[in-house]
């Protein structure tokens, strides 16, 4: 006798995060390299329903569907609902036979250009500082906006490091790209207009009167963890 699962058993707290569940499913599906059709086939549902869940913020898939999707996507129902604290990336077990590969310059630049959040490292009078920044790549340089008087803004003229990475817990693989270069504040009006037209990533933290910071990428390197199977 099969066990019947209630079509929807979301608590009020879980329901608050439900509006983003389609986005989480789509993001995880893309990380796994799965199409909607493949995901639907593995989860035992229709591709049109996967499309509906991902495209409609008001979609409320039942717990049975969420359990199957979590299994297919190598995650948990809690994670799909957006509940619980986020663990630090890389806490999962390493693969049995990982291989660490060095990325060439072309691949480093390609991976750098696909990301939107990285970490800036700079020396300060009170000691080393590392902090996250939303960034874009424009004309080969890493560019970001920051508040005047902030530590990143004070890095004008200094050599800094900027790192971006991606960790796939489910498959125990990942990559990182490191840039080391000179940071400079962009003040030329024409250059500022160009950045405002071409840069796609705005600071999540918001703020008024932000200044542009540019980091050259002449010194760029990267690594990738390859896992067979």
N, CA and C of each residue as an Amber inpcrd file, in Angstrom:
protein
   687
   0.8530000  -1.2000000   0.0000000   0.0000000   0.0000000   0.0000000
   0.8820000   1.2420000   0.0000000   0.6640000   2.1170000  -0.9710000
   1.5150000   3.3000000  -1.0700000   1.1210000   4.3290000  -0.0300000
   2.1010000   5.1080000   0.4220000   1.8540000   6.1400000   1.4150000
   1.4390000   7.4150000   0.7070000   0.3020000   7.9670000   1.0820000
  -0.2030000   9.1890000   0.4700000   0.4460000  10.3940000   1.1260000
   0.9770000  11.2850000   0.3320000   1.6160000  12.4990000   0.8300000
   0.6780000  13.6620000   0.6150000   0.3750000  14.4440000   1.6290000
  -0.5090000  15.6040000   1.4600000   0.0020000  16.5020000   0.3520000
  -0.8870000  17.0610000  -0.4680000  -0.4620000  17.8790000  -1.6050000
   0.3160000  19.1130000  -1.2000000   0.0790000  19.6540000  -0.0210000
   0.8140000  20.8410000   0.3930000   0.7590000  20.9440000   1.9070000
   1.9290000  20.8240000   2.5420000   1.9790000  20.8740000   3.9980000
   2.9150000  21.9670000   4.4670000   2.9390000  23.0730000   3.7430000
   3.8400000  24.1670000   4.0880000   3.3580000  24.8670000   5.3490000
   4.2970000  25.1690000   6.2300000   3.9920000  25.9590000   7.4080000
   3.9760000  27.4260000   7.0320000   3.4050000  28.3200000   7.8590000
   3.4370000  29.7550000   7.5400000   4.8360000  30.2780000   7.3430000
   5.8100000  29.7950000   8.1300000   7.1910000  30.2730000   7.9850000
   7.7750000  29.8570000   6.6530000   7.5060000  28.5990000   6.2570000
   8.0260000  28.1270000   4.9720000   7.3610000  28.8570000   3.8260000
   6.0690000  29.1900000   4.0040000   5.3310000  29.8400000   2.9410000
   5.9070000  31.2050000   2.6070000   6.5540000  31.8640000   3.5890000
   7.1540000  33.1730000   3.3500000   8.2460000  33.0980000   2.2930000
   8.9520000  31.9600000   2.2290000  10.0480000  31.8090000   1.2670000
   9.5900000  31.1450000  -0.0190000   8.2850000  30.7490000  -0.0830000
   7.8020000  29.9700000  -1.2060000   7.8830000  30.7250000  -2.5160000
   7.7620000  32.0500000  -2.4860000   7.7720000  32.8140000  -3.7150000
   9.0480000  32.6720000  -4.5130000  10.1480000  32.3140000  -3.8970000
  11.4270000  32.1620000  -4.5800000  11.7530000  30.7070000  -4.8830000
  10.8500000  29.8050000  -4.6310000  11.1860000  28.3900000  -4.7650000
  11.4760000  28.0280000  -6.2210000  10.7420000  28.6330000  -7.1640000
  11.0000000  28.3540000  -8.5730000  12.3820000  28.7980000  -8.9920000
  12.7930000  29.9540000  -8.4720000  14.1340000  30.4540000  -8.7950000
  15.2030000  29.5250000  -8.2490000  14.9990000  29.0080000  -7.0440000
  15.9790000  28.0870000  -6.4510000  16.0390000  26.7850000  -7.2490000
  14.8910000  26.2960000  -7.6630000  14.8660000  25.0640000  -8.4610000
  15.5800000  25.2830000  -9.7870000  15.2840000  26.3970000 -10.4560000
  15.9110000  26.6810000 -11.7530000  17.4230000  26.8240000 -11.6060000
  17.8540000  27.5360000 -10.5640000  19.2860000  27.7380000 -10.3600000
  19.9960000  26.4190000 -10.1020000  19.4070000  25.5890000  -9.2440000
  20.0280000  24.3010000  -8.9400000  20.0110000  23.3850000 -10.1630000
  18.9360000  23.4170000 -10.9230000  18.8520000  22.5950000 -12.1310000
  19.9420000  22.9900000 -13.1230000  20.1640000  24.2950000 -13.2870000
  21.1980000  24.7600000 -14.2100000  22.5930000  24.4020000 -13.7100000
  22.7980000  24.4570000 -12.3820000  24.0850000  24.0480000 -11.8150000
  24.3650000  22.5820000 -12.1040000  23.3060000  21.7590000 -12.1150000
  23.4460000  20.3310000 -12.3760000  23.5450000  20.0280000 -13.8670000
  23.3320000  21.0380000 -14.7050000  23.3930000  20.8390000 -16.1480000
  22.2080000  20.0850000 -16.7060000  21.0460000  20.2190000 -16.0630000
  19.8450000  19.4920000 -16.4820000  18.8760000  20.4190000 -17.2000000
  18.2150000  19.9000000 -18.2220000  17.1380000  20.6330000 -18.8710000
  15.8540000  20.4200000 -18.0810000  14.8460000  21.2060000 -18.4050000
  13.5560000  21.0070000 -17.7580000  12.9860000  19.6280000 -18.0790000
  13.2020000  19.1930000 -19.3260000  12.7020000  17.8860000 -19.7280000
  13.3680000  16.7620000 -18.9410000  14.6850000  16.8640000 -18.7780000
  15.4130000  15.8370000 -18.0230000  14.9920000  15.8350000 -16.5550000
  14.8380000  17.0260000 -16.0010000  14.4230000  17.1280000 -14.6010000
  13.0370000  16.5380000 -14.4080000  12.1320000  16.8710000 -15.3170000
  10.7640000  16.3580000 -15.2170000  10.7330000  14.8370000 -15.3090000
  11.5100000  14.2680000 -16.2500000  11.5250000  12.8150000 -16.4170000
  12.0330000  12.1140000 -15.1640000  13.0680000  12.6490000 -14.5580000
  13.6360000  12.0340000 -13.3580000  12.7310000  12.2110000 -12.1400000
  11.9810000  13.3010000 -12.1170000  11.1010000  13.5700000 -10.9710000
   9.7090000  12.9920000 -11.1600000   9.4480000  12.4280000 -12.3390000
   8.1480000  11.8180000 -12.5770000   7.0300000  12.8180000 -12.7360000
   7.3190000  13.9390000 -13.3810000   6.2870000  14.9400000 -13.6170000
   6.4240000  15.4630000 -15.0410000   5.6280000  16.4400000 -15.4190000
   5.6320000  16.9480000 -16.7880000   6.5610000  18.1460000 -16.9290000
   7.2400000  18.2940000 -18.0830000   8.0940000  19.4620000 -18.3010000
   7.3370000  20.7690000 -18.1480000   6.0650000  20.7760000 -18.5640000
   5.2700000  21.9850000 -18.4290000   5.0650000  22.3970000 -16.9820000
   5.0070000  21.4060000 -16.0980000   4.8330000  21.7250000 -14.6840000
   6.1200000  22.3020000 -14.1060000   7.2700000  21.7760000 -14.5320000
   8.5480000  22.3410000 -14.0990000   8.6500000  23.7880000 -14.5640000
   8.2390000  24.0380000 -15.8100000   8.2480000  25.4090000 -16.3340000
   7.3390000  26.3040000 -15.5070000   6.1680000  25.8010000 -15.1530000
   5.2270000  26.5840000 -14.3510000   5.8230000  26.9330000 -12.9850000
   6.4390000  25.9470000 -12.3280000   7.0370000  26.1780000 -11.0070000
   8.1270000  27.2410000 -11.0920000   8.9760000  27.1390000 -12.1330000
  10.1070000  28.0540000 -12.2540000   9.6880000  29.4650000 -12.6630000
   8.6180000  29.5670000 -13.4460000   8.2400000  30.8650000 -14.0080000
   7.2160000  31.6340000 -13.1770000   6.4690000  30.9240000 -12.3260000
   5.3910000  31.5710000 -11.5900000   5.7630000  31.7530000 -10.1170000
   5.9600000  32.9940000  -9.6560000   6.3220000  33.2300000  -8.2540000
   5.2830000  32.7050000  -7.2700000   4.0310000  32.5630000  -7.7230000
   2.9700000  32.1120000  -6.8140000   2.8150000  30.5930000  -6.8030000
   3.6320000  29.8740000  -7.5730000   3.5190000  28.4130000  -7.6180000
   3.8080000  27.8140000  -6.2430000   2.9900000  26.8370000  -5.8370000
   3.1690000  26.1760000  -4.5400000   3.1610000  24.6650000  -4.7390000
   4.2600000  24.0970000  -5.2280000   4.2970000  22.6470000  -5.4410000
   4.1340000  21.8960000  -4.1330000   3.4650000  20.7530000  -4.2050000
   3.2400000  19.9420000  -3.0180000   4.5210000  19.3110000  -2.5030000
   4.4380000  18.8000000  -1.2950000   5.6160000  18.2310000  -0.6520000
   6.1420000  17.0140000  -1.4010000   5.2210000  16.2440000  -2.0320000
   5.6800000  15.0820000  -2.7940000   6.5550000  15.4700000  -3.9580000
   6.1410000  16.5110000  -4.6860000   6.9410000  17.0080000  -5.8140000
   8.2660000  17.5590000  -5.3180000   8.2380000  18.2970000  -4.2160000
   9.4680000  18.8700000  -3.6770000  10.4530000  17.7820000  -3.2550000
   9.9560000  16.7150000  -2.6630000  10.8440000  15.6180000  -2.2550000
  11.5190000  15.0060000  -3.4740000  10.7380000  14.7750000  -4.5360000
  11.3210000  14.1680000  -5.7440000  12.3010000  15.1210000  -6.4150000
  11.9530000  16.4150000  -6.4660000  12.8660000  17.3860000  -7.0650000
  14.1560000  17.5110000  -6.2600000  14.0400000  17.5070000  -4.9440000
  15.2370000  17.5860000  -4.1030000  16.1540000  16.3990000  -4.3610000
  15.5750000  15.2060000  -4.5210000  16.3850000  14.0220000  -4.8210000
  17.0760000  14.1530000  -6.1710000  16.3320000  14.6050000  -7.1770000
  16.8920000  14.7490000  -8.5250000  18.0090000  15.7940000  -8.5420000
  17.8210000  16.8760000  -7.7870000  18.7520000  18.0010000  -7.8260000
  19.8530000  17.9060000  -6.7770000  19.8980000  16.8030000  -6.0300000
  20.9680000  16.6080000  -5.0560000  20.9590000  17.6220000  -3.9480000
  19.7660000  17.9930000  -3.4760000  19.6530000  18.9820000  -2.4150000
  18.5560000  18.5520000  -1.4590000  18.0190000  19.4510000  -0.6690000
  16.9970000  19.1280000   0.3160000  15.7570000  19.9790000   0.1040000
  14.6410000  19.5190000   0.6260000  13.4130000  20.2920000   0.5560000
  13.5990000  21.6230000   1.2870000  14.2700000  21.5730000   2.4220000
  14.5220000  22.8020000   3.1960000  15.2800000  23.8270000   2.3610000
  16.2940000  23.3660000   1.6260000  17.0770000  24.2860000   0.7950000
  16.2300000  24.8640000  -0.3280000  15.3760000  24.0380000  -0.9520000
  14.5190000  24.5310000  -2.0240000  13.5220000  25.5550000  -1.5080000
  13.0770000  25.3680000  -0.2720000  12.1420000  26.3230000   0.3210000
  12.8390000  27.5840000   0.8230000  14.1650000  27.5450000   0.9030000
  14.8930000  28.7060000   1.3820000  14.9720000  28.7930000   2.8830000
  14.6920000  27.6920000   3.5830000  14.7280000  27.7110000   5.0400000
  16.0660000  27.2580000   5.5730000  16.3060000  27.5470000   6.8540000
  17.5300000  27.1030000   7.5040000  18.6990000  28.0190000   7.2130000
  19.7480000  27.8860000   7.9930000  20.9600000  28.6880000   7.8060000
  21.7990000  28.1110000   6.6830000  22.4390000  28.9670000   5.9080000
  23.3060000  28.5180000   4.8290000  24.6450000  28.0730000   5.3930000
  25.0580000  26.8050000   5.1580000  26.3720000  26.3760000   5.6140000
  27.4550000  26.9820000   4.7380000  28.6690000  27.1100000   5.2370000
  29.7430000  27.6260000   4.3930000  30.0120000  26.6630000   3.2510000
  30.2860000  27.1680000   2.0330000  30.5360000  26.2860000   0.9040000
  31.7760000  25.4220000   1.1260000  31.7230000  24.2200000   0.6010000
  32.8640000  23.3260000   0.7130000  32.8490000  22.4610000   1.9480000
  31.7260000  22.4320000   2.6810000  31.6630000  21.6120000   3.8890000
  31.4190000  20.1400000   3.5670000  30.9710000  19.8530000   2.3420000
  30.7260000  18.4710000   1.9530000  32.0150000  17.6970000   1.7660000
  31.8480000  16.3990000   1.6410000  33.0220000  15.5360000   1.4680000
  33.6430000  15.7060000   0.0870000  34.9470000  15.5350000   0.0310000
  35.6440000  15.5720000  -1.2470000  35.3510000  14.2900000  -2.0220000
  35.4760000  14.3580000  -3.3440000  35.3010000  13.1700000  -4.1660000
  36.4480000  12.1920000  -3.9080000  36.2600000  10.9410000  -4.3120000
  37.2590000   9.9110000  -4.0240000  38.5570000  10.1400000  -4.7850000
  38.4540000  10.5980000  -6.0360000  39.6740000  10.7730000  -6.8390000
  39.6440000  12.1360000  -7.5510000  39.7150000  13.2240000  -6.7980000
  39.6990000  14.5440000  -7.4390000  41.0320000  14.8490000  -8.1160000
  40.9710000  15.7320000  -9.1070000  42.1760000  16.1650000  -9.8130000
  42.1680000  17.6920000  -9.8700000  43.2400000  18.3080000  -9.4200000
  43.3420000  19.7590000  -9.4130000  44.0230000  20.2240000 -10.6980000
  43.3090000  20.9890000 -11.5000000  43.8050000  21.4370000 -12.7920000
  44.0530000  22.9420000 -12.7790000  45.0820000  23.3650000 -13.4880000
  45.3840000  24.7880000 -13.6380000  44.6380000  25.3180000 -14.8580000
  43.9250000  26.4150000 -14.6900000  43.1900000  27.0240000 -15.7980000
  44.1030000  27.9530000 -16.5900000  43.9650000  27.9250000 -17.9160000
  44.7470000  28.8660000 -18.7110000  44.0910000  30.2470000 -18.6520000
  44.7860000  31.2410000 -19.1750000  44.3160000  32.6210000 -19.0720000
  42.9580000  32.8190000 -19.7210000  42.7460000  32.2030000 -20.8770000
  41.4810000  32.3650000 -21.5900000  40.3100000  31.8310000 -20.7660000
  40.4940000  30.6510000 -20.1580000  39.4130000  30.0800000 -19.3560000
  39.2060000  30.8830000 -18.0750000  40.2910000  31.3920000 -17.5020000
  40.1510000  32.2420000 -16.3140000  39.2850000  33.4570000 -16.6230000
  39.5580000  34.1060000 -17.7450000  38.7900000  35.2930000 -18.1040000
  37.3300000  34.9480000 -18.4120000  37.1210000  33.7950000 -19.0420000
  35.7560000  33.3770000 -19.3520000  34.9590000  33.1310000 -18.0760000
  35.5680000  32.4470000 -17.1120000  34.8700000  32.1710000 -15.8530000
  34.6800000  33.4380000 -15.0260000  35.6680000  34.3140000 -15.0440000
  35.5530000  35.5720000 -14.3170000  34.3670000  36.3850000 -14.8340000
  34.1510000  36.3630000 -16.1350000  33.1000000  37.1960000 -16.7300000
  31.7080000  36.6440000 -16.4850000  31.5770000  35.4100000 -15.9930000
  30.2520000  34.8310000 -15.7770000  29.7460000  35.0450000 -14.3600000
  30.5480000  35.5960000 -13.4890000  30.1600000  35.6880000 -12.0840000
  29.7640000  37.1100000 -11.7120000  29.0790000  37.2530000 -10.5770000
  28.6220000  38.5630000 -10.1560000  29.0290000  38.9580000  -8.7550000
  29.5870000  38.0380000  -7.9620000  30.0260000  38.3440000  -6.6060000
  31.4200000  37.7580000  -6.3890000  32.3370000  38.5770000  -5.9160000
  33.6820000  38.1110000  -5.6170000  34.1550000  38.7340000  -4.3180000
  35.4040000  38.4730000  -3.9670000  35.9690000  38.9830000  -2.7210000
  37.2160000  39.8110000  -3.0170000  37.2210000  41.0020000  -2.4420000
  38.3580000  41.9060000  -2.5840000  39.2590000  41.7700000  -1.3670000
  40.5480000  41.6170000  -1.6030000  41.5350000  41.5620000  -0.5230000
  42.4880000  42.7390000  -0.6710000  42.6370000  43.5010000   0.4200000
  43.4870000  44.6810000   0.3760000  44.1290000  44.8750000   1.7470000
  45.3300000  45.3960000   1.7450000  46.0060000  45.6810000   3.0140000
  45.5510000  47.0470000   3.5190000  45.3080000  47.1390000   4.8230000
  44.8870000  48.4030000   5.4350000  45.7880000  48.6930000   6.6370000
  45.7780000  49.9160000   7.1390000  46.5970000  50.2270000   8.3170000
  46.2890000  49.3600000   9.5260000  45.0550000  48.8560000   9.6030000
  44.6940000  48.0180000  10.7540000  44.8440000  46.5290000  10.4720000
  45.3090000  46.1700000   9.2460000  45.5150000  44.7690000   8.9150000
  44.8090000  44.3850000   7.6350000  45.0070000  43.1500000   7.1750000
  44.3920000  42.7000000   5.9300000  42.8660000  42.7420000   6.0030000
  42.2560000  43.0820000   4.8690000  40.7970000  43.1290000   4.7660000
  40.3700000  42.2660000   3.5980000  39.3070000  41.4660000   3.7920000
  38.6920000  40.6980000   2.7100000  37.1890000  40.8930000   2.8240000
  36.5580000  41.3140000   1.7280000  35.1230000  41.5450000   1.7680000
  34.4890000  41.2730000   0.4180000  33.1940000  40.9030000   0.4100000
  32.4920000  40.5970000  -0.8430000  32.0870000  41.8590000  -1.5860000
  32.0900000  41.7720000  -2.9210000  31.6680000  42.8830000  -3.7710000
  30.9190000  42.3430000  -4.9770000  29.8300000  43.0000000  -5.3440000
  29.1900000  42.7250000  -6.6250000  30.0370000  43.3650000  -7.7150000
  30.2840000  42.6320000  -8.7780000  31.1940000  43.1550000  -9.7970000
  30.7250000  42.8080000 -11.1920000  31.3000000  43.4740000 -12.1560000
  31.1500000  43.1680000 -13.5750000  32.5340000  43.1890000 -14.2030000
  32.6290000  42.6950000 -15.4260000  33.8690000  42.7950000 -16.1960000
  33.5700000  43.6690000 -17.4100000  34.2530000  44.7970000 -17.5060000
  34.0610000  45.7260000 -18.6190000  35.4240000  46.0680000 -19.2030000
  35.5660000  45.8620000 -20.5000000  36.8290000  46.1450000 -21.1990000
  37.9940000  45.4110000 -20.5340000  37.7450000  44.1970000 -20.0730000
  38.8030000  43.3680000 -19.5070000  39.1550000  43.6620000 -18.0650000
  38.5170000  44.6550000 -17.4500000  38.8130000  44.9990000 -16.0590000
  37.6580000  44.6070000 -15.1470000  37.9790000  44.2700000 -13.9030000
  36.9550000  44.0430000 -12.8900000  36.5050000  45.4060000 -12.3830000
  35.2030000  45.6780000 -12.4350000  34.6850000  46.9660000 -11.9820000
  33.5660000  46.7490000 -10.9720000  33.4700000  47.6300000 -10.0040000
  32.4300000  47.5300000  -8.9940000  32.1390000  48.9200000  -8.4560000
  31.0030000  49.0620000  -7.7760000  30.6380000  50.3180000  -7.1400000
  30.7110000  50.1600000  -5.6240000  31.1980000  51.1830000  -4.9680000
  31.3570000  51.1180000  -3.5230000  31.1320000  52.5090000  -2.9210000
  30.9250000  52.5500000  -1.6390000  30.6350000  53.8230000  -0.9700000
  31.8960000  54.6450000  -0.7840000  31.8290000  55.9440000  -0.9830000
  32.9930000  56.8000000  -0.6990000  33.4110000  56.6510000   0.7610000
  34.7110000  56.5670000   0.9890000  35.2060000  56.4170000   2.3460000
  35.2480000  54.9920000   2.8420000  34.7400000  54.0530000   2.0500000
  34.7950000  52.6410000   2.4440000  36.1930000  52.0900000   2.2340000
  36.4470000  50.9110000   2.7870000  37.7690000  50.2900000   2.6070000
  38.0560000  50.0250000   1.1310000  37.1150000  49.4710000   0.3450000
  37.4100000  49.2980000  -1.0810000  37.7320000  50.6170000  -1.7820000
  37.0000000  51.6810000  -1.4550000  37.2670000  52.9750000  -2.0900000
  38.6540000  53.4920000  -1.7300000  39.0990000  53.1880000  -0.5020000
  40.4200000  53.6420000  -0.0530000  41.5570000  52.8740000  -0.7180000
  41.2060000  51.8180000  -1.4700000  42.2370000  51.0270000  -2.1500000
  42.7250000  51.6870000  -3.4290000  42.2110000  52.8650000  -3.7480000
  42.6160000  53.5760000  -4.9590000  44.1410000  53.7070000  -5.0210000
  44.7270000  53.1790000  -6.1020000  46.1670000  53.2520000  -6.2980000
  46.9420000  52.0930000  -5.7110000  46.3000000  51.2360000  -4.9360000
  46.9930000  50.1210000  -4.2790000  46.8870000  48.8440000  -5.1080000
  47.8340000  47.9420000  -4.9020000  47.7260000  46.6070000  -5.4950000
  46.8310000  45.7680000  -4.5910000  45.8590000  45.1080000  -5.2220000
  44.8690000  44.3320000  -4.4750000  44.7480000  42.9490000  -5.1050000
  44.0320000  42.0850000  -4.4230000  43.6800000  40.7770000  -4.9710000
  42.1650000  40.6850000  -5.0220000  41.6550000  40.0370000  -6.0590000
  40.2140000  39.8420000  -6.2070000  39.9930000  38.3940000  -6.6200000
  39.1330000  37.7110000  -5.8650000  38.9350000  36.2700000  -6.1000000
  37.4620000  35.9630000  -6.2780000  37.1670000  35.0770000  -7.2240000
  35.8060000  34.6080000  -7.4560000  35.8490000  33.0970000  -7.5970000
  34.8020000  32.4250000  -7.0960000  34.8140000  30.9620000  -7.1730000
  33.4070000  30.4100000  -7.2780000  33.3340000  29.1240000  -7.5120000
  32.0670000  28.4070000  -7.5260000  32.2950000  27.0310000  -6.9250000
  31.4480000  26.6520000  -5.9750000  31.5420000  25.3590000  -5.3210000
  30.2610000  24.5770000  -5.5770000  30.3780000  23.3720000  -6.0960000
  29.2390000  22.4850000  -6.3090000  29.2940000  21.3780000  -5.2710000
  28.5170000  21.5430000  -4.1940000  28.5410000  20.5710000  -3.0960000
  28.0920000  19.1970000  -3.5630000  27.0720000  19.1600000  -4.4340000
  26.4970000  17.8780000  -4.8240000  27.4980000  17.0070000  -5.5750000
  28.3250000  17.6290000  -6.3980000  29.2710000  16.8690000  -7.2180000
  30.7100000  16.9810000  -6.7140000  30.9160000  17.6520000  -5.5880000
  32.2560000  17.7790000  -4.9820000  33.2800000  18.3480000  -5.9540000
  32.8650000  19.3750000  -6.6690000  33.7920000  19.9980000  -7.6090000
  33.6440000  21.5050000  -7.5360000  34.5670000  22.2150000  -8.1520000
  34.4930000  23.6650000  -8.1120000  35.6760000  24.2950000  -8.8260000
  35.7060000  25.6170000  -8.8060000  36.7990000  26.3450000  -9.4430000
  36.9810000  27.6840000  -8.7570000  38.1390000  28.2860000  -8.9660000
  38.4100000  29.6160000  -8.4400000  39.3280000  30.3580000  -9.4010000
  39.1280000  31.6640000  -9.4680000  39.9630000  32.5390000 -10.2980000
  40.4610000  33.6800000  -9.4230000  41.7470000  33.9600000  -9.5060000
  42.3770000  35.0060000  -8.7020000  42.9620000  36.0760000  -9.6120000
  42.6220000  37.3240000  -9.3260000  43.1650000  38.4820000 -10.0400000
  44.0130000  39.2880000  -9.0740000  45.1950000  39.6800000  -9.5020000
  46.0350000  40.5840000  -8.7190000  46.4120000  41.7580000  -9.5990000
  46.0290000  42.9490000  -9.1540000  46.2840000  44.1170000  -9.9990000
  46.1210000  45.4060000  -9.2310000  46.2730000  46.5030000  -9.9580000
  46.1800000  47.8340000  -9.3670000  44.7180000  48.2960000  -9.3870000
  44.2460000  48.7660000  -8.2430000  42.8970000  49.3220000  -8.1560000
  42.9510000  50.8270000  -8.3690000  41.9410000  51.3530000  -9.0230000
  41.8930000  52.8030000  -9.2220000  40.4360000  53.2530000  -9.2320000
  40.2030000  54.4290000  -8.7150000  38.8700000  55.0170000  -8.7440000
  38.6380000  55.6430000 -10.1140000  37.4940000  55.3700000 -10.7030000
  37.1600000  55.9070000 -12.0230000  36.4220000  57.2210000 -11.8300000
  37.0150000  58.3160000 -12.3110000  36.4260000  59.6430000 -12.1310000
  36.0940000  60.3320000 -13.4520000  36.7100000  59.8980000 -14.5520000
  36.4450000  60.5340000 -15.8370000  34.9700000  60.3600000 -16.2020000
  34.2550000  61.4540000 -16.4800000  32.8110000  61.3660000 -16.7490000
  32.4630000  60.4050000 -17.8870000  33.2500000  60.4110000 -18.9590000
  32.9680000  59.5210000 -20.0870000  33.1550000  58.0620000 -19.6830000
  34.2030000  57.7820000 -18.9090000  34.4440000  56.4150000 -18.4520000
  33.3470000  55.9560000 -17.4920000  32.8910000  56.8670000 -16.6330000
  31.8060000  56.5320000 -15.7070000  30.5280000  56.2100000 -16.4780000
  30.2170000  57.0070000 -17.5010000  29.0180000  56.7470000 -18.3120000
  29.1130000  55.3950000 -18.9920000  30.2910000  55.0390000 -19.4710000
  30.4570000  53.7440000 -20.1390000  30.2180000  52.5960000 -19.1490000
  30.7420000  52.7280000 -17.9490000  30.5280000  51.6920000 -16.9390000
  29.0520000  51.5840000 -16.5720000  28.3810000  52.7150000 -16.4530000
  26.9620000  52.6860000 -16.1060000  26.1280000  52.0400000 -17.2070000
  26.5900000  52.1380000 -18.4560000  25.8760000  51.5390000 -19.5720000
  26.1370000  50.0420000 -19.6920000  27.3780000  49.6170000 -19.3850000
  27.7740000  48.2410000 -19.6730000  27.7960000  47.3210000 -18.4610000
  28.0140000  47.8450000 -17.2730000  28.0950000  46.9880000 -16.0830000
  26.7010000  46.5130000 -15.7080000  26.5550000  45.2250000 -15.4510000
  25.2340000  44.6600000 -15.1620000  24.9920000  44.4280000 -13.6840000
  26.0380000  44.3910000 -12.8730000  25.8870000  44.0130000 -11.4710000
  25.8770000  45.2420000 -10.5710000  24.7580000  45.4310000  -9.8570000
  24.6450000  46.5380000  -8.9050000  24.8550000  46.0160000  -7.4880000
  25.3410000  46.8470000  -6.5780000  25.5700000  46.3920000  -5.2000000
  24.2820000  45.9350000  -4.5330000  24.2860000  44.7490000  -3.9560000
  23.1150000  44.2520000  -3.2450000  22.8060000  45.1350000  -2.0410000
  23.8420000  45.7210000  -1.4540000  23.6440000  46.5140000  -0.2430000
  23.1000000  47.9130000  -0.5320000  23.0620000  48.2830000  -1.8200000
  22.5230000  49.5850000  -2.1790000  23.4290000  50.7210000  -1.7490000
  22.8560000  51.8990000  -1.6030000  23.6320000  53.0630000  -1.1810000
  23.5420000  54.1880000  -2.1930000  23.8520000  55.3880000  -1.7460000
  23.8050000  56.5820000  -2.5860000  25.2130000  57.1290000  -2.8000000
  25.3950000  57.8200000  -3.9260000  26.6710000  58.4760000  -4.1930000
  27.8310000  57.5120000  -4.3290000  27.5840000  56.3220000  -4.8750000
  28.6340000  55.3170000  -4.9860000  29.6750000  55.7130000  -6.0270000
  30.9080000  55.2660000  -5.8140000  31.9960000  55.5260000  -6.7570000
  32.3860000  54.2200000  -7.4300000  32.9490000  54.3490000  -8.6130000
  33.3960000  53.1810000  -9.3670000  34.8460000  52.8600000  -9.0420000
  35.1180000  51.5730000  -8.8640000  36.4840000  51.0860000  -8.6490000
  36.7950000  50.0970000  -9.7580000  37.9770000  50.2280000 -10.3560000
  38.4030000  49.3520000 -11.4430000  39.6960000  48.6490000 -11.0610000
  39.7850000  47.3560000 -11.3700000  40.9760000  46.5520000 -11.0590000
  41.4740000  45.9110000 -12.3500000  42.7210000  46.1800000 -12.7060000
  43.2570000  45.5790000 -13.9220000  43.4760000  44.0810000 -13.7120000
  43.4030000  43.3220000 -14.7910000  43.4630000  41.8520000 -14.7020000
  44.6560000  41.2790000 -15.4490000  45.7520000  42.0260000 -15.4900000
  46.9400000  41.5350000 -16.1920000  47.4700000  40.2620000 -15.5510000
  47.3860000  40.1760000 -14.2180000  47.8630000  38.9990000 -13.4860000
  46.6440000  38.1850000 -13.0570000  46.3520000  37.1220000 -13.7930000
  45.1620000  36.3170000 -13.5250000  45.5210000  34.8390000 -13.5620000
  44.9880000  34.0860000 -12.6200000  45.2670000  32.6540000 -12.5520000
  44.0470000  31.9480000 -11.9850000  43.9930000  30.6430000 -12.1630000
  42.8370000  29.9140000 -11.6610000  43.0920000  28.4260000 -11.5680000
  42.2120000  27.7710000 -10.8280000  42.2890000  26.3220000 -10.6540000
  40.8860000  25.7340000 -10.7200000  40.8260000  24.4650000 -11.0580000
  39.5410000  23.7660000 -11.1050000  39.7010000  22.3610000 -10.5640000
  38.7320000  21.9090000  -9.7750000  38.7280000  20.5450000  -9.2710000
  37.9230000  19.6900000 -10.2380000  38.5750000  18.7370000 -10.8670000
  37.9230000  17.8370000 -11.7940000  37.5840000  16.5320000 -11.0910000
  36.3740000  16.0400000 -11.3250000  35.9390000  14.7760000 -10.7170000
  35.4610000  13.8740000 -11.8470000  36.0130000  12.6730000 -11.9420000
  35.6100000  11.7200000 -12.9510000  34.2890000  11.0890000 -12.5830000
  33.5360000  10.7440000 -13.5790000  32.2780000  10.0490000 -13.3600000
  31.1040000  10.9810000 -13.2910000
